[in-house]
Amino acid sequence: ALTIVLGGLVYLQIEAWAVTEKIQSQKDLAKSLKQYFKHNETALQYLLGHKLTGPLLDEETIDKPLDLQSCIFFTFTLATTIGYGSYFPLTAGGKVFAVVYSLIVIPIGGSILVAIAETALEFFKYLYSLTINKAKRTFKQFDKDNTGFLDAAEMKTAFEELDLPTISQQEFDELMLRIDTDHDSMISLPEFERAVKLLALDLGGLSEKDEMKVLVFAIAIWMGCGSLVFSLIEEWSIGDAFYFVFISLSTVGLGDITPTHLGSLIFLYLFTIVGLGLLAVFINLLSVVAQKAHKHAKEVARIAKKSR
Protein backbone atom coordinates (compact mmCIF):
# COMPACT_ATOMS: atom_id res chain seq x y z
CA ALA A 1 0.00 0.00 0.00
CA LEU A 2 2.81 2.39 0.87
CA THR A 3 4.55 1.64 -2.44
CA ILE A 4 1.37 2.47 -4.35
CA VAL A 5 0.82 5.74 -2.45
CA LEU A 6 4.46 6.83 -2.87
CA GLY A 7 4.27 5.92 -6.55
CA GLY A 8 1.14 8.04 -6.84
CA LEU A 9 2.92 11.03 -5.27
CA VAL A 10 5.84 10.74 -7.67
CA TYR A 11 3.55 10.34 -10.68
CA LEU A 12 1.56 13.40 -9.60
CA GLN A 13 4.70 15.53 -9.58
CA ILE A 14 5.72 14.31 -13.03
CA GLU A 15 2.37 14.57 -14.79
CA ALA A 16 0.46 17.41 -13.08
CA TRP A 17 1.71 20.20 -15.35
CA ALA A 18 1.01 18.22 -18.54
CA VAL A 19 -2.57 17.52 -17.43
CA THR A 20 -3.03 21.21 -16.62
CA GLU A 21 -1.87 22.15 -20.13
CA LYS A 22 -4.19 19.53 -21.65
CA ILE A 23 -7.14 20.95 -19.69
CA GLN A 24 -6.36 24.46 -20.94
CA SER A 25 -6.13 23.19 -24.49
CA GLN A 26 -9.50 21.47 -24.15
CA LYS A 27 -11.02 24.65 -22.72
CA ASP A 28 -9.71 26.68 -25.66
CA LEU A 29 -11.17 24.12 -28.08
CA ALA A 30 -14.52 24.17 -26.29
CA LYS A 31 -14.57 27.97 -26.34
CA SER A 32 -13.88 28.11 -30.07
CA LEU A 33 -16.56 25.49 -30.80
CA LYS A 34 -19.11 27.37 -28.72
CA GLN A 35 -18.27 30.63 -30.51
CA TYR A 36 -18.57 28.91 -33.89
CA PHE A 37 -22.02 27.54 -33.06
CA LYS A 38 -23.27 30.53 -31.04
CA HIS A 39 -25.81 31.44 -33.73
CA ASN A 40 -27.12 27.87 -33.88
CA GLU A 41 -28.35 26.89 -30.42
CA THR A 42 -29.91 23.66 -31.73
CA ALA A 43 -26.58 22.41 -33.10
CA LEU A 44 -24.79 23.45 -29.92
CA GLN A 45 -27.26 21.54 -27.70
CA TYR A 46 -26.92 18.50 -29.96
CA LEU A 47 -23.13 18.56 -29.60
CA LEU A 48 -23.40 18.99 -25.82
CA GLY A 49 -25.69 15.98 -25.59
CA HIS A 50 -23.66 13.69 -27.84
CA LYS A 51 -21.48 11.11 -26.09
CA LEU A 52 -18.44 11.97 -28.25
CA THR A 53 -18.57 15.76 -28.44
CA GLY A 54 -20.36 16.43 -25.14
CA PRO A 55 -17.26 15.86 -22.94
CA LEU A 56 -15.30 18.28 -25.17
CA LEU A 57 -17.77 21.09 -24.51
CA ASP A 58 -18.86 20.42 -20.92
CA GLU A 59 -16.71 22.60 -18.66
CA GLU A 60 -17.35 20.44 -15.59
CA THR A 61 -16.06 17.38 -17.45
CA ILE A 62 -13.04 19.21 -18.84
CA ASP A 63 -11.90 20.92 -15.66
CA LYS A 64 -10.64 17.87 -13.77
CA PRO A 65 -6.99 18.42 -12.79
CA LEU A 66 -4.83 15.45 -11.84
CA ASP A 67 -5.05 14.74 -8.09
CA LEU A 68 -3.45 12.26 -5.69
CA GLN A 69 -6.51 9.99 -5.69
CA SER A 70 -6.30 9.60 -9.46
CA CYS A 71 -2.56 8.96 -9.33
CA ILE A 72 -2.95 6.28 -6.65
CA PHE A 73 -5.61 4.64 -8.82
CA PHE A 74 -3.17 4.71 -11.76
CA THR A 75 -0.28 3.16 -9.80
CA PHE A 76 -2.68 0.56 -8.39
CA THR A 77 -3.69 -0.50 -11.92
CA LEU A 78 0.02 -0.84 -12.77
CA ALA A 79 0.77 -2.93 -9.68
CA THR A 80 -2.15 -5.29 -10.32
CA THR A 81 -1.57 -5.31 -14.13
CA ILE A 82 -5.25 -4.43 -14.70
CA GLY A 83 -4.53 -1.19 -16.57
CA TYR A 84 -8.03 0.20 -17.09
CA GLY A 85 -6.70 2.98 -19.29
CA SER A 86 -8.66 5.68 -17.45
CA TYR A 87 -5.37 7.42 -16.70
CA PHE A 88 -2.21 7.20 -18.75
CA PRO A 89 1.02 9.21 -18.90
CA LEU A 90 1.19 12.23 -21.21
CA THR A 91 4.88 13.02 -20.79
CA ALA A 92 8.05 11.10 -21.61
CA GLY A 93 8.94 11.23 -17.92
CA GLY A 94 5.60 9.71 -16.99
CA LYS A 95 6.05 6.88 -19.48
CA VAL A 96 9.54 6.11 -18.15
CA PHE A 97 8.14 6.15 -14.61
CA ALA A 98 5.35 3.72 -15.62
CA VAL A 99 7.89 1.26 -17.07
CA VAL A 100 10.37 1.40 -14.17
CA TYR A 101 7.66 1.42 -11.51
CA SER A 102 5.91 -1.60 -13.09
CA LEU A 103 9.16 -3.59 -13.19
CA ILE A 104 9.60 -2.99 -9.47
CA VAL A 105 6.08 -3.20 -8.11
CA ILE A 106 4.53 -6.07 -10.14
CA PRO A 107 6.73 -8.83 -8.61
CA ILE A 108 6.22 -7.34 -5.13
CA GLY A 109 2.49 -7.06 -5.71
CA GLY A 110 2.27 -10.64 -6.93
CA SER A 111 3.83 -12.08 -3.78
CA ILE A 112 1.63 -9.91 -1.55
CA LEU A 113 -1.50 -10.95 -3.46
CA VAL A 114 -0.75 -14.65 -2.98
CA ALA A 115 0.07 -14.19 0.73
CA ILE A 116 -3.21 -12.38 1.37
CA ALA A 117 -5.16 -14.87 -0.73
CA GLU A 118 -3.73 -17.85 1.16
CA THR A 119 -4.88 -16.26 4.42
CA ALA A 120 -8.37 -15.77 2.99
CA LEU A 121 -8.29 -19.32 1.61
CA GLU A 122 -7.47 -20.77 5.03
CA PHE A 123 -10.59 -19.07 6.37
CA PHE A 124 -12.76 -20.54 3.61
CA LYS A 125 -11.13 -23.97 4.10
CA TYR A 126 -11.89 -23.81 7.81
CA LEU A 127 -15.54 -23.04 7.07
CA TYR A 128 -15.66 -25.91 4.56
CA SER A 129 -14.00 -28.33 6.99
CA LEU A 130 -16.86 -27.73 9.41
CA THR A 131 -19.26 -29.18 6.83
CA ILE A 132 -17.40 -32.45 6.17
CA ASN A 133 -16.66 -35.57 8.20
CA LYS A 134 -12.88 -36.07 7.91
CA ALA A 135 -13.04 -39.51 9.50
CA LYS A 136 -15.66 -40.67 6.99
CA ARG A 137 -13.65 -39.24 4.09
CA THR A 138 -10.46 -40.97 5.29
CA PHE A 139 -12.34 -44.23 5.92
CA LYS A 140 -13.58 -44.28 2.31
CA GLN A 141 -10.06 -43.54 1.10
CA PHE A 142 -8.72 -46.76 2.69
CA ASP A 143 -11.79 -48.91 1.94
CA LYS A 144 -10.30 -50.06 -1.36
CA ASP A 145 -12.84 -52.80 -1.99
CA ASN A 146 -15.82 -50.56 -1.10
CA THR A 147 -17.29 -53.05 1.37
CA GLY A 148 -18.01 -50.44 4.01
CA PHE A 149 -15.51 -52.10 6.34
CA LEU A 150 -11.73 -52.08 6.79
CA ASP A 151 -9.98 -55.40 7.25
CA ALA A 152 -6.70 -55.80 9.16
CA ALA A 153 -4.57 -55.16 6.06
CA GLU A 154 -6.44 -51.97 5.21
CA MET A 155 -6.19 -50.75 8.81
CA LYS A 156 -2.47 -51.39 8.82
CA THR A 157 -2.09 -49.40 5.62
CA ALA A 158 -4.19 -46.61 7.14
CA PHE A 159 -2.02 -46.44 10.26
CA GLU A 160 1.15 -46.33 8.15
CA GLU A 161 -0.10 -43.58 5.84
CA LEU A 162 -1.49 -41.55 8.74
CA ASP A 163 2.01 -41.45 10.27
CA LEU A 164 1.17 -43.52 13.34
CA PRO A 165 4.40 -44.44 15.21
CA THR A 166 5.72 -47.86 14.15
CA ILE A 167 4.26 -50.64 16.28
CA SER A 168 4.91 -54.37 16.42
CA GLN A 169 2.45 -56.97 15.10
CA GLN A 170 1.47 -57.85 18.67
CA GLU A 171 0.76 -54.20 19.50
CA PHE A 172 -1.23 -53.87 16.29
CA ASP A 173 -3.30 -56.96 17.15
CA GLU A 174 -3.99 -55.61 20.66
CA LEU A 175 -5.01 -52.26 19.20
CA MET A 176 -7.37 -53.97 16.76
CA LEU A 177 -9.02 -55.80 19.66
CA ARG A 178 -9.67 -52.49 21.42
CA ILE A 179 -11.07 -50.88 18.28
CA ASP A 180 -13.11 -53.86 17.04
CA THR A 181 -15.89 -53.59 19.61
CA ASP A 182 -18.15 -56.18 17.96
CA HIS A 183 -15.24 -58.63 17.46
CA ASP A 184 -16.01 -59.43 13.81
CA SER A 185 -12.44 -58.74 12.66
CA MET A 186 -13.74 -55.89 10.50
CA ILE A 187 -13.63 -52.19 11.33
CA SER A 188 -16.82 -50.25 10.65
CA LEU A 189 -17.00 -46.45 10.25
CA PRO A 190 -18.10 -45.85 13.89
CA GLU A 191 -15.23 -48.06 15.08
CA PHE A 192 -12.81 -46.18 12.85
CA GLU A 193 -14.08 -42.85 14.25
CA ARG A 194 -13.47 -44.24 17.75
CA ALA A 195 -9.92 -45.19 16.74
CA VAL A 196 -9.27 -41.67 15.41
CA LYS A 197 -10.28 -40.18 18.77
CA LEU A 198 -8.48 -42.84 20.78
CA LEU A 199 -5.18 -42.37 18.91
CA ALA A 200 -5.63 -38.62 18.30
CA LEU A 201 -4.89 -39.21 14.62
CA ASP A 202 -4.19 -36.23 12.40
CA LEU A 203 -6.37 -36.78 9.33
CA GLY A 204 -4.62 -33.99 7.50
CA GLY A 205 -5.99 -31.04 5.60
CA LEU A 206 -8.30 -31.01 2.66
CA SER A 207 -7.58 -33.01 -0.45
CA GLU A 208 -6.73 -31.21 -3.68
CA LYS A 209 -10.23 -31.97 -4.93
CA ASP A 210 -11.74 -30.37 -1.84
CA GLU A 211 -9.41 -27.39 -2.14
CA MET A 212 -10.58 -26.90 -5.71
CA LYS A 213 -14.17 -26.90 -4.48
CA VAL A 214 -13.33 -24.35 -1.78
CA LEU A 215 -11.51 -22.09 -4.23
CA VAL A 216 -14.31 -22.16 -6.79
CA PHE A 217 -16.83 -21.43 -4.04
CA ALA A 218 -14.68 -18.62 -2.58
CA ILE A 219 -14.12 -16.96 -5.96
CA ALA A 220 -17.84 -17.18 -6.81
CA ILE A 221 -18.85 -15.68 -3.45
CA TRP A 222 -16.19 -12.97 -3.73
CA MET A 223 -17.29 -11.99 -7.24
CA GLY A 224 -20.93 -11.99 -6.16
CA CYS A 225 -20.23 -9.75 -3.16
CA GLY A 226 -18.11 -7.43 -5.31
CA SER A 227 -20.84 -7.15 -7.93
CA LEU A 228 -23.41 -6.28 -5.26
CA VAL A 229 -21.23 -3.62 -3.61
CA PHE A 230 -20.30 -1.90 -6.89
CA SER A 231 -23.90 -2.04 -8.02
CA LEU A 232 -25.08 -0.30 -4.85
CA ILE A 233 -22.36 2.36 -4.61
CA GLU A 234 -22.03 3.22 -8.31
CA GLU A 235 -25.73 2.64 -9.08
CA TRP A 236 -24.84 0.24 -11.88
CA SER A 237 -27.05 -2.61 -12.97
CA ILE A 238 -26.01 -5.95 -11.44
CA GLY A 239 -25.02 -7.07 -14.96
CA ASP A 240 -22.67 -4.10 -15.46
CA ALA A 241 -21.26 -4.59 -11.97
CA PHE A 242 -20.53 -8.28 -12.61
CA TYR A 243 -19.02 -7.37 -15.98
CA PHE A 244 -16.70 -4.86 -14.27
CA VAL A 245 -15.76 -7.40 -11.59
CA PHE A 246 -14.91 -10.04 -14.20
CA ILE A 247 -12.94 -7.60 -16.35
CA SER A 248 -11.00 -6.52 -13.26
CA LEU A 249 -10.16 -9.96 -11.86
CA SER A 250 -9.25 -11.29 -15.30
CA THR A 251 -6.88 -8.27 -15.55
CA VAL A 252 -8.32 -7.47 -18.99
CA GLY A 253 -9.20 -3.99 -17.70
CA LEU A 254 -11.04 -2.60 -20.72
CA GLY A 255 -11.76 0.66 -18.90
CA ASP A 256 -15.15 1.29 -20.51
CA ILE A 257 -16.65 1.54 -17.02
CA THR A 258 -14.68 2.39 -13.87
CA PRO A 259 -15.65 3.43 -10.33
CA THR A 260 -15.90 7.15 -9.58
CA HIS A 261 -16.98 7.24 -5.93
CA LEU A 262 -14.30 7.24 -3.24
CA GLY A 263 -16.03 4.42 -1.35
CA SER A 264 -16.06 2.11 -4.35
CA LEU A 265 -12.42 2.95 -5.14
CA ILE A 266 -11.36 1.99 -1.62
CA PHE A 267 -13.42 -1.21 -1.86
CA LEU A 268 -11.88 -1.91 -5.29
CA TYR A 269 -8.39 -2.00 -3.79
CA LEU A 270 -9.37 -4.58 -1.16
CA PHE A 271 -11.57 -6.55 -3.55
CA THR A 272 -8.92 -6.79 -6.26
CA ILE A 273 -6.07 -7.71 -3.94
CA VAL A 274 -7.96 -10.66 -2.45
CA GLY A 275 -9.66 -11.65 -5.72
CA LEU A 276 -6.50 -11.69 -7.82
CA GLY A 277 -4.74 -13.65 -5.10
CA LEU A 278 -7.49 -16.28 -5.00
CA LEU A 279 -7.30 -16.63 -8.78
CA ALA A 280 -3.52 -17.02 -8.63
CA VAL A 281 -3.81 -19.79 -6.01
CA PHE A 282 -6.57 -21.47 -8.06
CA ILE A 283 -4.50 -21.43 -11.26
CA ASN A 284 -1.48 -22.82 -9.39
CA LEU A 285 -3.57 -25.64 -7.86
CA LEU A 286 -5.11 -26.37 -11.25
CA SER A 287 -1.61 -26.67 -12.70
CA VAL A 288 -0.54 -29.08 -9.94
CA VAL A 289 -3.64 -31.26 -10.45
CA ALA A 290 -3.11 -31.31 -14.22
CA GLN A 291 0.54 -32.32 -13.81
CA LYS A 292 -0.39 -35.15 -11.43
CA ALA A 293 -3.11 -36.36 -13.80
CA HIS A 294 -0.65 -36.33 -16.69
CA LYS A 295 1.95 -38.20 -14.63
CA HIS A 296 -0.65 -40.79 -13.58
CA ALA A 297 -1.79 -41.26 -17.19
CA LYS A 298 1.82 -41.84 -18.29
CA GLU A 299 2.34 -44.36 -15.49
CA VAL A 300 -0.83 -46.28 -16.45
CA ALA A 301 0.26 -46.29 -20.10
CA ARG A 302 3.71 -47.56 -19.10
CA ILE A 303 2.25 -50.39 -17.01
CA ALA A 304 -0.17 -51.32 -19.78
CA LYS A 305 2.64 -51.39 -22.33
CA LYS A 306 4.83 -53.48 -20.02
CA SER A 307 2.07 -56.04 -19.43
CA ARG A 308 1.68 -56.78 -23.15
Sequence and secondary structure as in RCSB ss.txt:
>XXXX:A:sequence
ALTIVLGGLVYLQIEAWAVTEKIQSQKDLAKSLKQYFKHNETALQYLLGHKLTGPLLDEETIDKPLDLQSCIFFT
FTLATTIGYGSYFPLTAGGKVFAVVYSLIVIPIGGSILVAIAETALEFFKYLYSLTINKAKRTFKQFDKDNTGFL
DAAEMKTAFEELDLPTISQQEFDELMLRIDTDHDSMISLPEFERAVKLLALDLGGLSEKDEMKVLVFAIAIWMGC
GSLVFSLIEEWSIGDAFYFVFISLSTVGLGDITPTHLGSLIFLYLFTIVGLGLLAVFINLLSVVAQKAHKHAKEV
ARIAKKSR
>XXXX:A:secstr
 HHHHHHHHHHHHHHHHHHHHHHHHHHHHHHHHHHHTTT HHHHHHHHHSTTTHHHH HHHH     HHHHHHHH
HHHHTT   SSS   SHHHHHHHHHHHHHHHHHHHHHHHHHHHHHHHHHHHHHHTTS HHHHHHHHH TT SSSB
 HHHHHHHHHHTT     HHHHHHHHHHH TT SS B HHHHHHHHHHHT    S  HHHHHHHHHHHHHHHHHH
HHHHHHHHHT  HHHHHHHHHHHHTT    SS   SHHHHHHHHHHHHHHHHHHHHHHHHHHHHHHHHHHHHHHH
HHHHHHH 
